Amino acid sequence: MAKDFRFDAAEVRKQFPALKLEVEGAPIAYLDGPGGTQIPQRVLDAVLQYMVERNANEGGNFKASAFCDIVEDGAREAAADLLGCSPEEIGFNCSSTQNNTNFAHALARQLEPGDEILSNELEHRANIAPWMQLAKDGYTLKVARLDTETQQLDLEDFKAKLSPKTKLVSLNWASNGLGTVTDVKELIRMAHEVGAITVVDAVHYAAHFPIDVKDIDTDVLICSAYKWFGPHVGVIYMKKELIQKLDFYNVMCEDIAEGPRRFHMGTPQYELLSGVTEAVNFIAGVGEEYADCFEEELEGLSGRRRNVVAGMTAFDRYESELARQLRFGLRDIPGVRVYGPAEGQPRTPTVVFRVDGFSTEEVTKVLGDRGINSWHGDYYAVEIMDAMGFLNDGGMVRLGLAPYCTQSDIDRALSAVRSMVAGR
């Protein structure tokens, strides 16, 4: 029988040095997680150790150089355990935007003018801007609408715009602008029926939920380590057969570069890859403590992959309850309007809102002065803000939960908004 789940945030917090920092004598409430999480000590140690003890480039006949291969292979294995795939299907670059842009340029070599690309208004610019660029070269870009009432993808519009001419479908798994979670597995199935390749933006999703790329059957998936406790590194998953099929821009001759190295431009950022491995190990370390609570979710899994899924499941359970309290608390404040999908619909622990009579910048300034980190604006979810009518009106205020956040953080944020409204 599975054990009862009780998350110990205090133990998790001990691993994050940044949580000791204060603003005007108050501990910082890191509710800015959707823009990037804080970093555990083990990740910092790994990056520093590489740069002090092992700093070199590959291909040399000395110890530090030989260690580069170990670092790269280790990061691939770790990322594969995070995403549920083979290490040979993992690539790295400086960001998800760069990864997706490289993929788009490679795919463009196989497209013909008139071929169609289908995106949607829930996208972050990382997964729509590359396709906007290709549209300038004669390819047709269609954009499925956001239903502004439900704040979810308009499925009927998506179906209407998907056709046998569609060669690429870009999908957003979780919106960093609304917190909306989309059923990408079903959309991928539909895309594959017309022969289209699929790319899933999981940058926001990967910070909060377990991922199994084989289960959803996407061809490509992008995410970023700095969203899940690592350094600024973009991670890309690509099916093996697609890696071999595409003609990538690369400094290596194509008959020399093999596997995911066909996707890379030059040598990787080894110090940051050391951090990627330890970020995954951090998640797995937490998961090992709670694996007995999630027997059903972990059936058939073993090793680090099992612990990673347990860790992400634990984070989800803990964060979702705090986010629910934050949403309901904000709705109780006069003049505060909370956005995102309806209660009961899939969503991330990301809460977006506006306050009548105050600009979004004013709200985040009040929060920031009290040591509460938050975001305002469009967060590069430009199409969402445009559809919602907020693009030229400050966007929205965004608060997001991470496993090191606490009830006290929520209470402080609610108190700050209440005080601001009361003093209007």
C-alpha positions in Angstrom: 0.0 0.0 0.0 1.3 3.4 -0.9 2.3 5.7 1.9 0.5 8.9 2.7 2.1 11.9 0.9 3.4 14.8 3.1 5.9 17.0 1.4 8.7 18.4 3.5 9.5 21.7 1.9 11.9 22.6 4.8 14.2 19.8 3.8 14.1 20.8 0.2 14.8 24.5 1.1 18.0 23.5 2.9 19.6 22.6 -0.5 19.1 26.1 -2.0 21.7 28.8 -0.8 19.7 31.6 -2.3 16.9 31.0 0.2 19.1 32.6 2.9 19.0 36.0 1.2 16.8 38.8 2.4 15.4 42.1 1.2 15.0 44.8 3.9 15.3 42.1 6.6 12.6 39.9 5.1 13.5 36.5 3.4 12.9 36.6 -0.3 9.8 34.9 -1.5 10.8 33.4 -4.8 7.5 33.4 -6.7 9.3 34.1 -9.9 9.9 30.5 -10.7 8.2 30.5 -14.2 11.1 32.7 -15.3 13.7 30.3 -13.9 14.1 28.4 -10.6 16.8 28.9 -8.0 19.8 26.5 -8.0 20.6 23.7 -5.4 24.1 23.6 -3.9 24.9 20.3 -5.7 24.4 22.0 -9.1 26.6 24.9 -8.1 29.3 22.6 -6.8 29.3 20.5 -10.0 29.7 23.6 -12.2 32.5 25.0 -10.0 34.3 21.7 -9.8 34.4 21.3 -13.5 35.7 24.9 -14.0 38.4 24.5 -11.3 39.5 20.9 -11.7 38.5 19.7 -15.1 38.4 22.7 -17.4 39.4 21.6 -20.9 38.2 20.8 -24.4 37.6 17.4 -25.9 40.1 15.4 -28.0 43.2 15.8 -25.9 45.5 13.1 -24.5 45.3 14.3 -21.0 42.9 13.6 -18.1 40.9 16.8 -18.0 40.2 16.5 -21.8 39.2 12.9 -21.5 36.7 13.9 -18.8 34.8 16.0 -21.3 33.3 12.9 -22.9 32.2 11.7 -19.4 30.5 15.0 -18.7 28.7 15.1 -22.0 27.6 11.4 -21.8 26.5 11.9 -18.2 24.3 14.9 -19.1 22.7 13.0 -22.0 21.9 10.1 -19.7 20.5 12.4 -17.1 18.3 14.3 -19.5 17.2 11.0 -21.0 16.0 9.9 -17.6 14.2 13.2 -17.2 12.3 12.8 -20.5 12.0 9.1 -20.9 14.1 8.4 -23.9 17.5 7.2 -25.1 20.6 9.3 -24.5 21.3 9.2 -28.2 18.1 11.3 -28.7 19.3 14.2 -26.5 21.0 17.4 -27.7 22.1 20.6 -26.0 22.5 24.2 -26.9 22.5 27.6 -25.1 18.7 27.8 -25.0 15.4 26.3 -26.2 15.0 29.2 -28.6 18.4 28.3 -30.2 17.6 24.6 -30.3 14.2 25.2 -32.0 15.7 27.7 -34.4 18.4 25.2 -35.4 15.7 22.6 -35.9 13.6 25.0 -38.0 16.6 25.8 -40.3 17.3 22.1 -40.8 13.6 21.3 -41.5 13.4 24.2 -44.0 15.8 22.3 -46.2 13.1 19.7 -46.8 10.1 22.1 -47.2 8.8 23.6 -50.4 6.9 26.9 -50.9 3.3 26.3 -50.1 4.0 23.7 -47.4 2.1 24.5 -44.3 3.2 24.9 -40.7 0.6 25.0 -37.9 1.2 26.8 -34.6 -1.1 28.3 -32.0 -1.7 31.4 -29.9 -0.7 29.6 -26.7 2.9 29.5 -27.8 5.9 31.2 -26.3 7.9 33.0 -28.9 10.6 30.2 -28.8 8.1 27.9 -30.5 6.4 30.3 -32.9 9.1 32.8 -33.9 11.2 30.3 -35.9 8.1 29.4 -37.9 7.2 33.0 -38.5 10.7 33.4 -40.0 10.2 30.5 -42.3 6.9 32.0 -43.4 8.8 34.9 -44.9 10.5 32.3 -47.2 7.2 31.3 -48.8 5.9 28.6 -46.4 2.4 29.0 -45.1 2.1 29.5 -41.4 -1.3 28.9 -39.8 -2.0 29.8 -36.2 -4.8 28.0 -34.2 -6.7 30.4 -32.0 -6.7 30.7 -28.2 -10.3 30.5 -26.9 -10.2 33.6 -24.7 -13.3 32.5 -22.7 -11.8 29.1 -21.6 -8.2 30.3 -22.1 -7.4 27.0 -23.8 -6.6 26.0 -27.3 -9.6 26.3 -29.7 -9.6 22.6 -30.7 -12.1 23.1 -33.5 -10.0 25.8 -35.0 -6.9 23.6 -34.7 -8.7 20.8 -36.5 -9.9 23.1 -39.3 -6.4 24.4 -39.9 -4.7 21.0 -39.9 -4.5 19.5 -43.4 -2.6 17.1 -45.6 -0.4 20.1 -46.6 0.7 20.5 -42.9 4.4 19.4 -42.6 5.1 20.7 -39.1 2.9 21.2 -36.1 4.3 23.2 -33.1 2.5 22.6 -29.8 2.6 24.2 -26.4 2.3 21.7 -23.6 1.9 24.3 -20.8 1.5 28.0 -21.2 3.9 30.2 -19.3 1.4 33.0 -19.8 -1.8 31.4 -18.5 -0.7 28.1 -16.9 -3.0 26.2 -19.4 -2.0 22.6 -20.0 -2.9 21.2 -23.4 -3.5 17.6 -24.3 -0.6 17.4 -26.7 -0.8 13.6 -27.0 -4.1 13.8 -28.8 -2.9 16.7 -31.0 0.3 14.8 -31.9 -1.8 11.8 -32.9 -3.9 14.0 -35.2 -0.8 15.6 -36.7 0.8 12.3 -37.4 -2.3 11.2 -39.2 -1.7 13.8 -41.9 2.1 13.0 -41.9 3.3 16.1 -40.1 6.3 16.3 -37.8 5.6 17.6 -34.3 7.6 19.8 -32.0 6.5 20.3 -28.4 7.5 23.3 -26.2 7.8 21.8 -22.8 9.8 24.6 -21.2 7.1 25.5 -18.8 5.7 22.0 -18.4 9.0 20.3 -17.6 9.3 22.4 -14.4 6.3 20.8 -12.8 5.3 17.4 -14.2 6.9 14.1 -15.3 7.5 13.8 -19.0 7.4 10.6 -21.2 8.2 11.6 -24.8 7.6 8.1 -26.0 4.1 8.1 -24.5 3.1 11.3 -26.2 5.0 10.2 -29.3 6.3 13.6 -30.3 9.1 13.9 -32.9 10.8 16.8 -31.1 10.5 18.3 -27.6 12.4 21.3 -26.2 12.9 22.3 -22.6 15.4 24.3 -20.6 17.4 23.2 -17.5 17.2 26.6 -15.8 13.5 26.0 -15.4 14.2 22.9 -13.4 17.0 23.8 -11.0 19.9 23.8 -13.5 22.0 26.3 -15.4 21.0 28.1 -18.7 21.2 25.2 -21.1 18.6 24.3 -23.7 17.7 20.5 -24.0 16.2 19.0 -27.1 14.8 15.5 -27.6 14.6 14.3 -31.2 13.7 10.8 -32.4 16.7 8.9 -33.7 15.3 8.5 -37.2 14.7 12.3 -37.5 18.2 13.2 -36.3 19.6 11.1 -39.2 17.1 12.4 -41.7 17.6 16.1 -41.3 20.4 18.1 -42.7 21.7 20.3 -39.9 24.0 23.3 -40.0 27.2 22.0 -38.4 30.9 22.7 -38.5 31.5 19.0 -38.8 31.1 17.2 -42.1 27.9 15.2 -42.1 29.6 11.9 -42.7 31.7 12.5 -39.6 29.2 13.9 -37.0 26.9 11.1 -35.7 23.9 10.9 -33.5 23.0 14.0 -31.6 26.4 15.5 -32.4 24.9 16.1 -35.9 22.7 18.7 -34.2 25.4 20.5 -32.3 27.4 23.5 -33.5 30.8 23.1 -32.1 31.6 21.7 -28.6 29.2 21.8 -25.7 29.3 24.0 -22.6 30.8 21.2 -20.4 30.7 23.1 -17.2 26.9 23.7 -17.6 26.3 20.1 -18.7 27.8 19.1 -15.3 25.1 21.2 -13.8 22.4 19.6 -15.9 23.3 16.2 -14.6 23.2 17.4 -11.0 19.8 19.2 -11.5 18.3 15.9 -12.6 20.0 14.2 -9.7 18.5 16.7 -7.3 15.0 15.9 -8.6 15.8 12.1 -8.3 17.1 12.6 -4.8 13.9 14.2 -3.7 11.9 11.5 -5.5 13.7 8.7 -3.8 12.2 10.0 -0.5 8.7 9.9 -1.8 8.7 6.9 -4.2 6.7 4.8 -1.8 3.8 7.3 -2.1 3.3 6.9 -5.8 3.3 3.1 -6.5 0.8 3.4 -9.3 2.6 6.3 -11.1 5.9 4.4 -10.9 4.8 1.0 -12.1 7.4 -0.5 -14.5 10.0 2.2 -13.8 13.4 1.6 -12.2 16.6 3.4 -11.3 17.0 7.2 -11.7 14.1 7.4 -14.1 11.8 6.0 -11.4 13.1 8.6 -8.9 12.8 11.4 -11.3 9.1 10.7 -12.0 8.6 10.4 -8.2 10.2 13.7 -7.6 8.3 15.5 -10.3 5.0 13.9 -9.0 5.8 15.1 -5.5 6.5 18.6 -6.7 3.2 18.7 -8.6 1.2 17.5 -5.6 2.8 20.1 -3.3 2.8 23.1 -5.7 -0.7 22.6 -7.0 -2.2 23.0 -3.6 -0.3 26.2 -2.8 -1.3 27.5 -6.2 -4.9 26.8 -5.5 -4.8 28.7 -2.3 -3.1 31.6 -4.1 -5.8 31.7 -6.8 -8.7 31.6 -4.4 -7.0 34.1 -2.1 -6.5 36.6 -4.9 -10.1 36.2 -6.1 -11.3 37.2 -2.6 -9.6 40.6 -3.0 -11.8 43.3 -4.5 -10.7 44.5 -7.9 -8.4 41.5 -8.6 -9.0 39.5 -11.7 -7.4 36.0 -11.9 -6.9 34.5 -15.4 -6.2 31.0 -16.6 -8.3 27.9 -17.2 -11.3 27.1 -15.0 -10.9 25.3 -11.8 -10.6 21.5 -12.4 -8.9 21.9 -15.8 -5.3 20.9 -16.2 -2.9 23.7 -15.3 0.5 24.5 -13.9 1.0 26.2 -10.5 1.3 29.5 -12.3 -1.1 32.3 -11.3 -1.7 35.4 -13.5 -3.8 38.3 -12.6 -4.5 42.0 -12.9 -5.5 44.6 -10.3 -8.0 47.3 -11.2 -6.6 50.8 -10.9 -3.0 49.6 -10.9 -0.6 48.9 -13.8 1.0 45.5 -13.7 4.4 47.2 -13.2 3.1 49.0 -10.1 1.9 45.7 -8.7 5.2 44.0 -9.1 7.0 47.0 -7.7 4.9 46.8 -4.5 5.6 43.0 -4.3 9.3 43.5 -5.0 9.7 46.2 -2.3 8.4 43.6 0.1 10.9 40.9 -1.0 8.4 39.0 -3.1 9.7 38.2 -6.6 7.2 38.3 -9.4 6.9 39.1 -13.1 4.8 41.4 -15.3 4.4 41.9 -19.0 4.0 39.3 -21.7 6.8 36.8 -20.7 7.4 36.3 -24.5 3.9 34.8 -24.7 3.1 37.6 -27.1 0.2 35.9 -29.0 -1.6 35.2 -25.7 -1.4 38.8 -24.5 -2.5 40.0 -27.9 -5.5 37.7 -28.0 -6.5 38.6 -24.4 -6.2 42.3 -25.2 -3.4 43.0 -22.8 -0.4 43.2 -25.1 -0.2 47.0 -25.1 -1.6 47.4 -21.6 1.1 45.9 -19.4 0.3 42.2 -19.9 -0.4 40.4 -16.6 1.2 39.9 -13.2 2.6 36.4 -12.8 3.4 34.4 -9.7 4.6 30.8 -9.8 5.3 28.0 -7.4 8.4 25.8 -7.0 9.0 23.1 -4.4 11.0 25.5 -2.2 8.0 27.9 -1.9 6.0 27.9 1.3 2.7 28.8 2.8 4.3 31.9 4.2 5.3 33.1 0.7 1.6 32.8 -0.4 0.4 34.6 2.7 2.9 37.5 2.2 1.9 37.9 -1.5 -1.8 38.0 -0.6 -1.2 40.5 2.2 0.8 42.8 -0.1 -2.0 42.8 -2.7 -4.6 43.4 -0.1 -2.7 46.3 1.4 -2.2 47.8 -2.0 -5.9 47.6 -2.8 -6.9 48.9 0.6 -4.7 51.9 0.2 -6.0 52.8 -3.2 
